Amino acid sequence: LWLGPAPVTPYTKDRCTNNGAWVVYDNAIGFLGGWGAHPLDIAVWGCLPDNSVPVEYEGTGFIPTEGLYDTIKTWKVRGKYANGVKFSLIDGGDRTTFIGDKGTVSVSRGGLRTNPGSLKNEKIGPDGIHLIGSGNHGQNFLDGIKTRSDPVSNIVDAVKSATISHLSDIAIRTGRKIKWDPKKEKIIGDDQASRMLARPMRSPWAL
């Protein structure tokens, strides 16, 4: 039951720890997805809906070839959005940095930094793009339940950030440029990579 739809494998305590469950490829894609979700949901939040998921991905990374843990350990992914804006996803960081013509804004779970520092004090005009804001994730979620409104981190954006993680994983593992159609939710022109979007499920599990 613990294995669920994953292939049958021998029991080992190392597979059943919190850290172990994250880094066995039968169960997950490692911290590329597990930690990647945190900076990536901010990237999705900061983009207009039509450009919230990149359409091209290229990447390199280290994948252990010995031992139980076989998810990507370090990574460097680059690509672009449909509007031509470039993006990069690199391991070891916890900040999402937006680069504009006036400077940079780096957002993390604990706050933000700007360069130049004066950017932090600029006010967005009434005709500018105003994103939903929240100073408390938990309270924002509870408010969403009470009012039936979407929280800042809603399920649609969560799926989008997970999509970026998975496409980055596929780009690294195939060693090829991955092209994504966000409307059809399909990989373009690469049958092998397309098959990596889903995994066989062990009976009796099914979708």
Disulfide bonds with the S-S distance in Angstrom:
none
